[in-house]
Amino acid sequence: MWERLRHMLRKEFIQILRDPRMRAVIIVVPIVQVLIFGYAVTTDVRNIHTAVYDLDNTPQSRDLIDRFVGSGYFQVVAWIHSEAQVRDALDRGTAKAVLRLNRGFGDAIAAGRRAPLQILLDGTDSNTASLVLKYAAQITADYDERVLTKEVLLRTGQPPPPPPVVLSERAWFNPNLESRDYFVPGVIALLVMVVSILLSSMAIVREKEIGTIEQIMVTPMGRLEFILGKTIPFALIGFLDVLLISLVAVFWFHVPIHGNPLLLFSCTGLFLMSTLGVGLFISTVSRTQQQAMMTAFFFMQPAILLSGFIYPIANMPVVVQWFTYLNPLRYFLVIIRGVFLKGVGIPVLWPQMAALALLGTALLLLASSRFRKTLA
């Protein structure tokens, strides 16, 4: 058995590595993709294009505008002077927000009255609009506190009493709240899934198309040996991709890894059991490589959407949440983010590891049962 398996593995590696395009898919493409995803996939909002409609034009209004610009979140791209320009800036998308200060703003501040301030937003992207409102509210609150302190000092000569409740903030695991630290580990899981499923989904189909399946049929090789010969090379490629992408994440994007790398690789093996099982199952039910590739994409797209990579699973309908329990990517995302950001170990991650082991075993058995040493 071992001798036949050794020859099968040698054949697979020769077949994979002799194609320059395949070598690029294995090594170059994952690195390029993690660089692209690392810069593109982010929920941080910076340099919001802002138009200013300052009808007051007083030192107080200019001071508030300077505070918006100085925060780093808002970038003034236009100074407008009419209501028509407000609508035009939002319609054309030249500004995502319009800051409007009405006449009398400075006088109201000087007199200690409420000063009206309006921010108009492009609400087509509701998530960005919500963040912009949050930033604007924080800047306005800081400005109010500064004005109040100055007013009390002028009237009494003493600073105002401290507020009764002071919120002390501390974010664990991601102190700077960098979305990149959250998304880049997820990109590692995503790319490993894509590469392993795509490569393995075309494994048996390729044998059918080039005719080598006939040669395998006349050998004494059993079903288990054939499945192992097809999965082990792609599993090793998956481990290699995890290593390469993790190095890019740590040394290029400076994403911290607080946990045990050996635990990460062990859990990667469990995850690869599932993805390779899916890929081999697709390969057994497909007749051409094109059909296998289309079927693989049909599986991967909902797997990504239902994994929690972009959208929190808790926000999904309850019925949809039940389907996510059949998604191996869901569990591996928890593991890889736990190892990278939280530094947790087996006592915390064992439920996800057990789920991956069960799913992987079931999928590999399903793929093995579908395999028949026939031309059909």
C-alpha contacts under 8 A as a table, 3 or more apart, distances in Angstrom:
res1	aa1	res2	aa2	distance
1	M	4	R	5.25
1	M	5	L	6.09
1	M	221	M	7.68
1	M	225	E	7.22
2	W	5	L	4.93
2	W	6	R	5.98
3	E	6	R	5.07
3	E	7	H	6.41
4	R	7	H	5.24
4	R	8	M	6.18
4	R	221	M	6.81
4	R	225	E	7.66
5	L	8	M	4.93
5	L	9	L	6.12
5	L	225	E	5.87
5	L	226	F	7.62
5	L	228	L	7.62
5	L	229	G	6.07
6	R	9	L	5.17
6	R	10	R	6.18
7	H	10	R	5.01
7	H	11	K	6.16
8	M	11	K	5.14
8	M	12	E	6.28
8	M	226	F	7.56
8	M	229	G	5.47
9	L	12	E	5.06
9	L	13	F	6.21
9	L	229	G	5.23
9	L	230	K	7.53
9	L	232	I	7.60
9	L	233	P	6.85
10	R	13	F	5.29
10	R	14	I	6.17
11	K	14	I	5.22
11	K	15	Q	6.07
12	E	15	Q	5.05
12	E	16	I	6.07
12	E	229	G	7.39
12	E	230	K	7.19
12	E	233	P	6.96
13	F	16	I	5.05
13	F	17	L	5.88
13	F	233	P	6.68
14	I	17	L	5.37
14	I	18	R	5.77
15	Q	18	R	5.77
15	Q	19	D	7.23
16	I	19	D	6.19
16	I	22	M	6.31
16	I	23	R	7.43
17	L	20	P	7.04
17	L	22	M	6.62
17	L	23	R	5.87
18	R	22	M	7.94
18	R	23	R	7.92
19	D	22	M	5.25
19	D	23	R	6.49
20	P	23	R	5.09
20	P	24	A	6.34
21	R	24	A	5.05
21	R	25	V	6.29
22	M	25	V	4.98
22	M	26	I	6.23
23	R	26	I	5.13
23	R	27	I	6.16
23	R	28	V	7.65
24	A	27	I	5.37
24	A	28	V	4.84
24	A	29	V	6.05
25	V	28	V	6.08
25	V	29	V	5.04
25	V	30	P	7.20
25	V	195	V	7.87
26	I	29	V	6.61
26	I	30	P	6.97
26	I	195	V	7.45
26	I	237	I	6.91
26	I	241	D	7.21
27	I	30	P	6.17
27	I	31	I	6.84
27	I	241	D	6.93
27	I	244	L	7.98
28	V	31	I	5.44
28	V	32	V	6.22
29	V	32	V	5.15
29	V	33	Q	5.98
30	P	33	Q	5.05
30	P	34	V	6.10
30	P	191	L	6.48
30	P	241	D	6.92
30	P	245	I	6.97
31	I	34	V	5.29
31	I	35	L	6.32
31	I	244	L	7.14
31	I	245	I	6.01
31	I	248	V	7.37
32	V	35	L	5.19
32	V	36	I	6.28
33	Q	36	I	5.03
33	Q	37	F	5.95
33	Q	191	L	7.91
34	V	37	F	5.02
34	V	38	G	5.62
34	V	184	V	7.45
34	V	187	V	6.55
34	V	188	I	7.30
34	V	191	L	7.86
34	V	245	I	6.81
34	V	248	V	7.83
34	V	249	A	7.97
35	L	38	G	5.08
35	L	39	Y	6.45
35	L	248	V	7.93
36	I	39	Y	5.52
36	I	40	A	5.94
37	F	40	A	4.96
37	F	41	V	5.24
37	F	184	V	7.47
37	F	187	V	7.03
38	G	41	V	5.94
38	G	42	T	7.75
38	G	180	R	6.53
38	G	183	F	7.41
38	G	184	V	5.70
38	G	187	V	7.77
38	G	253	F	7.51
39	Y	42	T	7.14
39	Y	180	R	7.84
41	V	180	R	7.44
41	V	183	F	6.94
42	T	179	S	5.63
42	T	180	R	6.00
42	T	183	F	7.20
43	T	179	S	6.01
44	D	178	E	7.42
44	D	179	S	6.31
45	V	48	I	7.02
45	V	73	Y	6.92
45	V	128	T	7.09
45	V	131	L	7.40
45	V	132	V	7.94
46	R	72	G	6.64
46	R	73	Y	4.66
46	R	74	F	6.95
47	N	72	G	6.32
47	N	73	Y	4.88
47	N	74	F	4.84
47	N	75	Q	4.97
48	I	73	Y	5.86
48	I	74	F	4.58
48	I	75	Q	5.52
48	I	95	A	7.85
48	I	96	K	6.58
48	I	97	A	7.43
48	I	132	V	7.95
49	H	74	F	6.33
49	H	75	Q	5.14
49	H	76	V	6.06
49	H	77	V	5.88
49	H	94	T	7.07
49	H	95	A	4.83
49	H	96	K	5.48
49	H	97	A	6.62
50	T	74	F	6.21
50	T	75	Q	5.63
50	T	76	V	4.71
50	T	77	V	5.73
50	T	78	A	7.00
50	T	95	A	5.07
50	T	96	K	6.01
50	T	97	A	4.83
50	T	98	V	5.56
50	T	99	L	7.08
51	A	76	V	5.66
51	A	77	V	5.78
51	A	78	A	4.68
51	A	79	W	5.70
51	A	80	I	6.75
51	A	86	V	7.94
51	A	89	A	7.51
51	A	95	A	5.86
51	A	97	A	6.35
51	A	98	V	4.68
51	A	99	L	6.24
52	V	76	V	6.96
52	V	78	A	6.43
52	V	79	W	4.97
52	V	80	I	6.11
52	V	98	V	5.69
52	V	99	L	4.84
52	V	100	R	6.16
53	Y	79	W	6.20
53	Y	80	I	5.20
53	Y	81	H	6.10
53	Y	82	S	7.68
53	Y	86	V	7.75
53	Y	98	V	7.00
53	Y	99	L	5.96
53	Y	100	R	4.68
53	Y	101	L	6.41
54	D	57	N	5.72
54	D	61	S	7.37
54	D	79	W	7.95
54	D	80	I	7.85
54	D	81	H	7.68
54	D	99	L	7.73
54	D	100	R	5.82
54	D	101	L	4.95
54	D	102	N	6.71
55	L	81	H	7.82
55	L	100	R	7.55
55	L	101	L	5.83
55	L	102	N	5.07
55	L	103	R	5.19
56	D	61	S	6.70
56	D	101	L	6.35
56	D	102	N	5.72
56	D	103	R	4.26
56	D	104	G	6.14
56	D	105	F	6.18
56	D	106	G	7.01
57	N	61	S	6.05
57	N	62	R	6.63
58	T	61	S	5.27
58	T	62	R	6.20
58	T	105	F	7.99
58	T	106	G	5.88
59	P	62	R	5.14
59	P	63	D	5.94
59	P	106	G	7.17
60	Q	63	D	5.05
60	Q	64	L	6.39
60	Q	105	F	7.47
60	Q	106	G	5.09
60	Q	109	I	7.38
61	S	64	L	5.23
61	S	65	I	6.30
61	S	101	L	6.98
61	S	105	F	6.73
61	S	106	G	6.21
62	R	65	I	5.00
62	R	66	D	6.10
63	D	66	D	5.10
63	D	67	R	6.37
64	L	67	R	5.05
64	L	68	F	6.51
64	L	143	Y	7.16
65	I	68	F	5.14
65	I	69	V	6.36
66	D	69	V	5.08
66	D	70	G	5.84
67	R	70	G	5.00
67	R	71	S	6.16
67	R	139	I	7.07
67	R	143	Y	7.94
68	F	71	S	5.46
68	F	72	G	7.61
68	F	73	Y	7.34
68	F	74	F	5.95
68	F	136	A	7.56
68	F	139	I	6.66
69	V	72	G	6.03
69	V	73	Y	7.00
69	V	74	F	5.17
69	V	75	Q	5.85
69	V	76	V	7.03
70	G	73	Y	7.92
70	G	74	F	7.85
71	S	74	F	6.93
71	S	139	I	7.76
72	G	75	Q	7.43
73	Y	135	Y	7.46
76	V	79	W	7.65
77	V	94	T	7.77
77	V	95	A	7.15
78	A	95	A	7.94
80	I	85	Q	6.07
80	I	86	V	6.98
81	H	85	Q	6.91
82	S	85	Q	5.35
82	S	86	V	6.69
83	E	86	V	5.07
83	E	87	R	6.64
84	A	87	R	5.34
84	A	88	D	6.16
85	Q	88	D	4.88
85	Q	89	A	5.95
86	V	89	A	5.35
86	V	90	L	6.55
86	V	98	V	7.00
87	R	90	L	5.36
87	R	91	D	5.99
88	D	91	D	5.01
88	D	92	R	5.97
89	A	92	R	5.49
89	A	93	G	6.03
89	A	94	T	5.33
89	A	95	A	5.50
90	L	93	G	5.08
90	L	94	T	6.57
90	L	95	A	5.68
90	L	96	K	6.42
90	L	97	A	7.45
90	L	98	V	7.94
90	L	121	L	7.75
90	L	122	D	6.26
91	D	94	T	7.94
92	R	95	A	7.83
93	G	96	K	6.36
95	A	98	V	6.90
95	A	122	D	8.00
96	K	121	L	5.88
96	K	122	D	5.17
97	A	119	I	6.65
97	A	120	L	5.48
97	A	121	L	4.50
97	A	122	D	6.31
98	V	119	I	5.57
98	V	120	L	4.94
98	V	121	L	6.50
99	L	117	L	7.73
99	L	118	Q	6.14
99	L	119	I	4.66
99	L	120	L	6.54
100	R	117	L	6.25
100	R	118	Q	5.10
100	R	119	I	6.02
100	R	120	L	7.72
101	L	105	F	6.62
101	L	116	P	7.04
101	L	117	L	5.29
101	L	118	Q	6.54
102	N	105	F	6.01
102	N	116	P	6.88
102	N	117	L	7.07
103	R	106	G	7.90
104	G	107	D	5.11
104	G	108	A	6.02
104	G	115	A	7.71
105	F	108	A	5.26
105	F	109	I	6.36
105	F	115	A	5.22
105	F	116	P	6.58
105	F	117	L	7.91
106	G	109	I	5.13
106	G	110	A	6.19
106	G	115	A	7.70
107	D	110	A	5.05
107	D	111	A	6.07
108	A	111	A	5.10
108	A	112	G	6.04
108	A	113	R	4.87
108	A	114	R	6.20
108	A	115	A	5.29
109	I	112	G	5.17
109	I	113	R	5.97
109	I	114	R	7.03
109	I	115	A	6.11
109	I	147	V	7.82
110	A	113	R	7.70
112	G	151	E	7.68
121	L	129	A	6.47
122	D	125	D	7.20
122	D	129	A	6.81
123	G	126	S	5.31
123	G	129	A	5.66
125	D	128	T	5.58
125	D	129	A	6.19
126	S	129	A	4.98
126	S	130	S	6.06
127	N	130	S	5.18
127	N	131	L	6.43
128	T	131	L	5.15
128	T	132	V	6.17
129	A	132	V	5.03
129	A	133	L	6.23
130	S	133	L	5.17
130	S	134	K	6.28
131	L	134	K	4.97
131	L	135	Y	6.21
132	V	135	Y	5.13
132	V	136	A	6.09
133	L	136	A	5.07
133	L	137	A	6.04
134	K	137	A	5.18
134	K	138	Q	6.27
135	Y	138	Q	5.20
135	Y	139	I	6.25
136	A	139	I	5.19
136	A	140	T	6.07
137	A	140	T	5.11
137	A	141	A	6.03
138	Q	141	A	5.09
138	Q	142	D	6.24
139	I	142	D	5.20
139	I	143	Y	6.20
140	T	143	Y	4.98
140	T	144	D	6.08
141	A	144	D	5.01
141	A	145	E	6.22
142	D	145	E	5.16
142	D	146	R	6.30
143	Y	146	R	5.11
143	Y	147	V	6.21
144	D	147	V	5.13
144	D	148	L	6.02
145	E	148	L	5.09
145	E	149	T	6.06
146	R	149	T	5.19
146	R	150	K	6.23
147	V	150	K	5.15
147	V	151	E	6.14
148	L	151	E	5.07
148	L	152	V	6.18
149	T	152	V	5.30
149	T	153	L	6.18
149	T	159	P	6.14
149	T	160	P	6.09
150	K	153	L	5.15
150	K	154	L	6.28
150	K	159	P	7.98
151	E	154	L	5.19
151	E	155	R	6.32
152	V	155	R	5.15
152	V	156	T	5.83
152	V	157	G	7.07
152	V	158	Q	6.79
152	V	159	P	6.20
152	V	160	P	6.06
153	L	156	T	5.46
153	L	157	G	4.46
153	L	158	Q	5.04
153	L	159	P	5.40
153	L	160	P	7.48
154	L	157	G	5.71
156	T	159	P	7.91
163	P	166	V	6.62
170	R	175	P	7.00
171	A	174	N	6.12
171	A	175	P	4.88
171	A	176	N	7.58
171	A	177	L	7.26
172	W	175	P	5.80
173	F	341	L	5.43
173	F	342	K	5.47
174	N	177	L	5.20
174	N	178	E	6.74
174	N	181	D	7.31
174	N	341	L	7.01
175	P	178	E	7.93
178	E	181	D	5.60
178	E	182	Y	7.12
179	S	182	Y	5.11
179	S	183	F	6.17
180	R	183	F	5.09
180	R	184	V	5.71
180	R	255	V	7.79
181	D	184	V	5.87
181	D	185	P	7.13
181	D	255	V	5.40
181	D	256	P	7.66
181	D	341	L	7.68
182	Y	185	P	6.44
182	Y	186	G	7.06
182	Y	337	R	7.13
182	Y	341	L	7.90
183	F	186	G	5.06
183	F	187	V	6.20
183	F	309	F	7.51
184	V	187	V	4.89
184	V	188	I	6.54
184	V	249	A	6.67
184	V	255	V	7.67
185	P	188	I	5.16
185	P	189	A	6.79
185	P	246	S	7.87
185	P	249	A	7.51
185	P	333	L	7.77
185	P	336	I	6.26
185	P	337	R	5.99
185	P	340	F	7.10
186	G	189	A	5.22
186	G	190	L	6.18
186	G	309	F	6.30
186	G	333	L	5.83
186	G	336	I	7.21
186	G	337	R	7.04
187	V	190	L	4.85
187	V	191	L	6.02
188	I	191	L	5.37
188	I	192	V	6.20
188	I	242	V	6.61
188	I	245	I	6.29
188	I	246	S	7.12
189	A	192	V	5.26
189	A	193	M	6.22
189	A	329	L	7.21
189	A	332	F	6.85
189	A	333	L	6.49
189	A	336	I	7.45
190	L	193	M	5.25
190	L	194	V	6.31
190	L	304	I	7.47
190	L	329	L	7.62
191	L	194	V	5.04
191	L	195	V	6.07
192	V	195	V	5.33
192	V	196	S	5.97
192	V	238	G	5.96
192	V	241	D	6.69
192	V	242	V	6.80
193	M	196	S	5.39
193	M	197	I	5.95
193	M	272	L	7.68
193	M	275	T	6.09
193	M	329	L	7.73
194	V	197	I	5.45
194	V	198	L	5.98
194	V	300	M	7.24
195	V	198	L	5.33
195	V	199	L	6.08
195	V	238	G	7.47
196	S	199	L	5.39
196	S	200	S	5.98
196	S	234	F	6.27
196	S	235	A	7.42
196	S	237	I	7.79
196	S	238	G	6.23
196	S	272	L	7.37
196	S	275	T	6.35
196	S	276	L	6.20
196	S	279	G	7.35
197	I	200	S	5.30
197	I	201	S	5.69
197	I	275	T	5.58
197	I	276	L	5.89
197	I	278	V	6.69
197	I	279	G	4.52
197	I	296	A	6.74
198	L	201	S	5.28
198	L	202	M	6.73
198	L	279	G	6.71
198	L	293	M	6.47
198	L	296	A	6.41
199	L	202	M	5.72
199	L	203	A	6.63
199	L	234	F	7.13
199	L	279	G	7.49
200	S	203	A	5.02
200	S	230	K	7.45
200	S	231	T	7.18
200	S	234	F	6.73
200	S	276	L	6.06
200	S	279	G	4.80
200	S	280	L	5.64
200	S	283	S	7.22
201	S	204	I	7.48
201	S	205	V	7.64
201	S	276	L	7.94
201	S	278	V	7.58
201	S	279	G	3.94
201	S	280	L	5.23
201	S	281	F	7.27
201	S	282	I	5.38
201	S	283	S	4.49
201	S	292	A	5.87
201	S	293	M	7.03
201	S	296	A	6.92
202	M	205	V	5.14
202	M	206	R	5.72
202	M	279	G	7.65
202	M	280	L	7.87
202	M	283	S	5.58
202	M	289	Q	5.51
202	M	292	A	6.06
202	M	293	M	7.25
203	A	206	R	5.47
203	A	207	E	6.78
203	A	230	K	6.80
203	A	280	L	7.22
203	A	283	S	6.44
204	I	207	E	5.10
204	I	208	K	6.50
204	I	213	I	7.96
204	I	280	L	7.46
204	I	283	S	5.57
204	I	284	T	6.60
205	V	208	K	5.07
205	V	209	E	6.25
205	V	283	S	5.64
205	V	284	T	7.22
205	V	286	S	6.66
205	V	287	R	6.08
205	V	288	T	5.83
205	V	289	Q	5.89
205	V	292	A	7.60
206	R	209	E	5.08
206	R	210	I	6.17
206	R	288	T	7.54
206	R	289	Q	6.52
207	E	210	I	5.55
207	E	211	G	5.86
207	E	212	T	5.12
207	E	213	I	4.98
208	K	211	G	5.18
208	K	212	T	6.59
208	K	213	I	5.43
208	K	214	E	7.94
208	K	287	R	7.71
208	K	375	L	7.15
209	E	288	T	6.96
210	I	213	I	7.94
211	G	214	E	5.99
211	G	215	Q	7.70
212	T	215	Q	5.21
212	T	216	I	6.50
213	I	216	I	5.05
213	I	217	M	6.17
213	I	373	K	8.00
213	I	375	L	7.38
214	E	217	M	5.08
214	E	218	V	6.86
214	E	375	L	7.38
215	Q	218	V	5.64
215	Q	219	T	6.96
216	I	219	T	5.34
216	I	221	M	7.37
217	M	220	P	7.94
217	M	221	M	7.99
217	M	373	K	5.85
217	M	374	T	7.12
221	M	225	E	6.24
221	M	226	F	6.72
222	G	225	E	5.35
222	G	226	F	6.28
223	R	226	F	5.14
223	R	227	I	6.20
223	R	368	S	7.22
223	R	371	F	7.52
223	R	372	R	7.85
223	R	373	K	7.80
224	L	227	I	5.17
224	L	228	L	6.07
224	L	368	S	7.53
225	E	228	L	5.13
225	E	229	G	5.94
226	F	229	G	5.03
226	F	230	K	6.25
227	I	230	K	5.13
227	I	231	T	6.13
227	I	368	S	6.87
228	L	231	T	5.14
228	L	232	I	5.77
229	G	232	I	5.89
229	G	233	P	7.20
230	K	233	P	6.54
230	K	234	F	7.27
231	T	234	F	5.41
231	T	235	A	6.01
231	T	276	L	6.51
232	I	235	A	4.96
232	I	236	L	6.22
233	P	236	L	5.20
233	P	237	I	6.28
234	F	237	I	4.87
234	F	238	G	6.10
234	F	276	L	7.70
235	A	238	G	4.94
235	A	239	F	6.35
235	A	269	G	7.45
235	A	272	L	6.32
235	A	276	L	7.61
236	L	239	F	5.09
236	L	240	L	6.21
237	I	240	L	4.99
237	I	241	D	6.18
238	G	241	D	5.12
238	G	242	V	6.25
238	G	272	L	7.21
239	F	242	V	5.10
239	F	243	L	6.27
239	F	265	F	7.11
239	F	268	T	7.19
239	F	269	G	7.71
240	L	243	L	5.13
240	L	244	L	6.22
241	D	244	L	5.10
241	D	245	I	5.91
242	V	245	I	5.31
242	V	246	S	5.82
242	V	265	F	7.94
242	V	268	T	7.99
243	L	246	S	5.22
243	L	247	L	6.20
244	L	247	L	5.24
244	L	248	V	6.45
245	I	248	V	5.04
245	I	249	A	6.15
246	S	249	A	4.92
246	S	250	V	6.11
247	L	250	V	5.23
247	L	251	F	5.86
247	L	252	W	7.67
248	V	251	F	5.44
248	V	252	W	5.08
248	V	253	F	6.80
249	A	252	W	5.70
249	A	253	F	5.03
249	A	254	H	6.25
249	A	255	V	5.63
250	V	253	F	5.88
250	V	254	H	4.62
250	V	255	V	4.82
250	V	256	P	6.12
250	V	257	I	7.20
251	F	254	H	5.27
251	F	255	V	7.61
255	V	340	F	7.75
256	P	340	F	6.18
256	P	341	L	6.53
257	I	339	V	6.65
257	I	340	F	4.01
257	I	341	L	6.10
257	I	343	G	7.17
258	H	339	V	6.34
258	H	340	F	5.37
258	H	341	L	5.96
258	H	342	K	6.35
258	H	343	G	4.33
259	G	263	L	7.86
259	G	338	G	7.66
259	G	339	V	4.46
259	G	340	F	5.84
259	G	341	L	7.60
259	G	342	K	7.02
259	G	343	G	3.65
259	G	344	V	6.02
259	G	345	G	7.08
260	N	263	L	5.33
260	N	264	L	6.60
260	N	339	V	6.70
260	N	343	G	7.17
260	N	345	G	7.51
261	P	264	L	4.90
261	P	265	F	6.34
261	P	339	V	7.75
262	L	265	F	5.14
262	L	266	S	6.14
263	L	266	S	4.98
263	L	267	C	6.15
263	L	339	V	7.88
263	L	345	G	7.43
263	L	346	I	7.99
264	L	267	C	5.25
264	L	268	T	6.08
264	L	335	I	7.65
264	L	336	I	6.65
264	L	339	V	6.70
265	F	268	T	4.79
265	F	269	G	6.36
266	S	269	G	5.24
266	S	270	L	6.81
267	C	270	L	5.02
267	C	271	F	6.23
267	C	332	F	7.56
267	C	335	I	7.52
267	C	353	M	6.60
268	T	271	F	4.94
268	T	272	L	6.02
268	T	332	F	7.76
269	G	272	L	5.06
269	G	273	M	6.37
270	L	273	M	5.22
270	L	274	S	6.99
270	L	353	M	7.14
270	L	356	L	5.70
270	L	357	A	5.62
270	L	360	G	6.69
271	F	274	S	5.37
271	F	275	T	6.46
271	F	328	P	6.76
271	F	329	L	7.70
271	F	332	F	6.54
271	F	356	L	5.96
271	F	357	A	7.77
271	F	360	G	7.08
272	L	275	T	4.99
272	L	276	L	5.65
272	L	277	G	7.97
272	L	360	G	7.61
273	M	276	L	5.43
273	M	277	G	5.92
273	M	356	L	7.95
273	M	357	A	7.57
273	M	360	G	4.49
273	M	361	T	6.97
273	M	363	L	7.80
273	M	364	L	7.00
274	S	277	G	5.02
274	S	278	V	6.21
274	S	328	P	6.56
274	S	356	L	6.94
274	S	357	A	7.96
274	S	359	L	5.99
274	S	360	G	3.84
274	S	361	T	7.37
274	S	363	L	6.11
274	S	364	L	7.22
275	T	278	V	5.08
275	T	279	G	6.14
275	T	328	P	7.78
275	T	360	G	7.57
276	L	279	G	4.88
276	L	280	L	5.98
276	L	364	L	7.51
277	G	280	L	5.26
277	G	281	F	6.06
277	G	360	G	6.53
277	G	363	L	4.73
277	G	364	L	4.38
277	G	365	L	7.89
277	G	366	L	7.69
277	G	367	A	6.07
278	V	281	F	5.15
278	V	282	I	6.21
278	V	363	L	6.23
278	V	364	L	7.61
278	V	367	A	7.45
279	G	282	I	5.14
279	G	283	S	6.18
279	G	296	A	7.16
280	L	283	S	4.81
280	L	284	T	6.22
280	L	364	L	7.82
280	L	367	A	5.76
281	F	284	T	5.17
281	F	285	V	6.54
281	F	363	L	7.65
281	F	364	L	7.88
281	F	366	L	7.00
281	F	367	A	4.33
281	F	368	S	7.82
281	F	370	R	7.06
282	I	285	V	5.37
282	I	286	S	6.13
282	I	292	A	6.11
282	I	295	T	6.83
282	I	296	A	6.94
283	S	286	S	5.30
283	S	287	R	7.86
283	S	292	A	6.04
284	T	287	R	7.95
284	T	367	A	7.11
284	T	370	R	6.30
284	T	371	F	5.95
285	V	370	R	7.82
286	S	289	Q	7.44
286	S	291	Q	5.92
286	S	292	A	5.36
287	R	291	Q	6.76
287	R	292	A	7.48
288	T	291	Q	5.20
288	T	292	A	6.28
289	Q	292	A	4.93
289	Q	293	M	6.09
290	Q	293	M	5.12
290	Q	294	M	6.26
291	Q	294	M	5.21
291	Q	295	T	6.15
292	A	295	T	5.13
292	A	296	A	6.09
293	M	296	A	5.04
293	M	297	F	6.34
294	M	297	F	5.21
294	M	298	F	6.20
295	T	298	F	4.90
295	T	299	F	6.44
296	A	299	F	5.22
296	A	300	M	6.17
297	F	300	M	4.96
297	F	301	Q	6.04
298	F	301	Q	5.99
298	F	302	P	7.38
299	F	302	P	6.15
299	F	303	A	6.29
300	M	303	A	4.88
300	M	304	I	6.11
301	Q	304	I	5.36
301	Q	305	L	6.43
302	P	305	L	4.97
302	P	306	L	5.90
303	A	306	L	5.27
303	A	307	S	5.99
303	A	327	N	6.20
303	A	329	L	6.86
304	I	307	S	5.28
304	I	308	G	7.57
304	I	309	F	6.59
304	I	329	L	7.33
305	L	308	G	6.88
305	L	309	F	7.06
305	L	310	I	6.98
305	L	311	Y	7.16
306	L	309	F	7.83
306	L	311	Y	7.86
306	L	313	I	7.01
306	L	321	Q	7.93
306	L	323	F	7.97
306	L	324	T	5.67
306	L	327	N	7.41
306	L	330	R	7.36
307	S	310	I	7.88
307	S	311	Y	8.00
307	S	313	I	7.16
307	S	324	T	6.58
307	S	327	N	6.78
307	S	329	L	5.68
307	S	330	R	4.20
307	S	331	Y	7.98
307	S	333	L	7.56
308	G	311	Y	5.15
308	G	312	P	4.88
308	G	313	I	5.30
308	G	330	R	6.39
308	G	333	L	7.77
309	F	312	P	7.47
309	F	330	R	7.94
309	F	333	L	7.28
311	Y	315	N	7.48
312	P	315	N	5.57
312	P	316	M	7.24
313	I	316	M	5.37
313	I	321	Q	6.38
313	I	324	T	7.95
314	A	317	P	7.96
314	A	321	Q	7.43
316	M	320	V	6.27
316	M	321	Q	6.16
317	P	320	V	5.31
317	P	321	Q	6.25
318	V	321	Q	4.97
318	V	322	W	6.53
319	V	322	W	5.39
319	V	323	F	6.98
320	V	323	F	5.24
320	V	324	T	6.71
321	Q	324	T	5.19
321	Q	325	Y	7.22
322	W	325	Y	5.72
322	W	326	L	7.92
323	F	326	L	5.74
323	F	327	N	7.33
324	T	327	N	5.12
324	T	330	R	6.87
325	Y	328	P	7.71
325	Y	330	R	7.46
326	L	359	L	7.58
327	N	330	R	5.63
327	N	331	Y	7.50
328	P	331	Y	5.54
328	P	332	F	6.48
328	P	355	A	7.86
328	P	356	L	6.07
328	P	359	L	7.03
329	L	332	F	5.11
329	L	333	L	6.04
330	R	333	L	5.48
330	R	334	V	6.76
331	Y	334	V	5.31
331	Y	335	I	6.41
331	Y	352	Q	5.09
331	Y	353	M	7.52
331	Y	355	A	7.32
331	Y	356	L	6.86
332	F	335	I	4.90
332	F	336	I	6.00
332	F	352	Q	7.17
332	F	356	L	7.73
333	L	336	I	5.28
333	L	337	R	6.01
334	V	337	R	5.44
334	V	338	G	5.88
334	V	352	Q	7.47
335	I	338	G	5.01
335	I	339	V	6.13
335	I	349	L	6.32
335	I	352	Q	6.98
335	I	353	M	7.94
336	I	339	V	5.17
336	I	340	F	6.05
337	R	340	F	5.10
337	R	341	L	5.62
337	R	342	K	7.14
338	G	341	L	5.58
338	G	342	K	4.84
338	G	343	G	5.98
338	G	344	V	5.73
338	G	349	L	7.87
339	V	342	K	5.88
339	V	343	G	4.67
339	V	344	V	5.67
339	V	345	G	7.13
340	F	343	G	6.07
344	V	347	P	7.84
344	V	348	V	6.32
344	V	349	L	7.33
345	G	348	V	5.76
345	G	349	L	6.09
346	I	349	L	4.88
346	I	350	W	5.16
347	P	350	W	5.95
348	V	351	P	7.60
349	L	352	Q	5.57
349	L	353	M	6.28
350	W	353	M	4.87
350	W	354	A	5.94
351	P	354	A	5.15
351	P	355	A	6.19
352	Q	355	A	5.07
352	Q	356	L	6.20
353	M	356	L	5.16
353	M	357	A	6.18
354	A	357	A	5.05
354	A	358	L	6.21
355	A	358	L	5.19
355	A	359	L	6.10
356	L	359	L	5.12
356	L	360	G	5.80
357	A	360	G	5.14
357	A	361	T	6.05
358	L	361	T	5.28
358	L	362	A	6.14
359	L	362	A	5.17
359	L	363	L	6.05
360	G	363	L	5.21
360	G	364	L	6.07
361	T	364	L	5.28
361	T	365	L	6.11
362	A	365	L	5.19
362	A	366	L	6.09
363	L	366	L	4.97
363	L	367	A	6.12
364	L	367	A	5.07
364	L	368	S	6.03
365	L	368	S	4.99
365	L	369	S	6.05
366	L	369	S	5.16
366	L	370	R	6.30
367	A	370	R	5.14
367	A	371	F	6.38
368	S	371	F	5.22
369	S	372	R	7.79
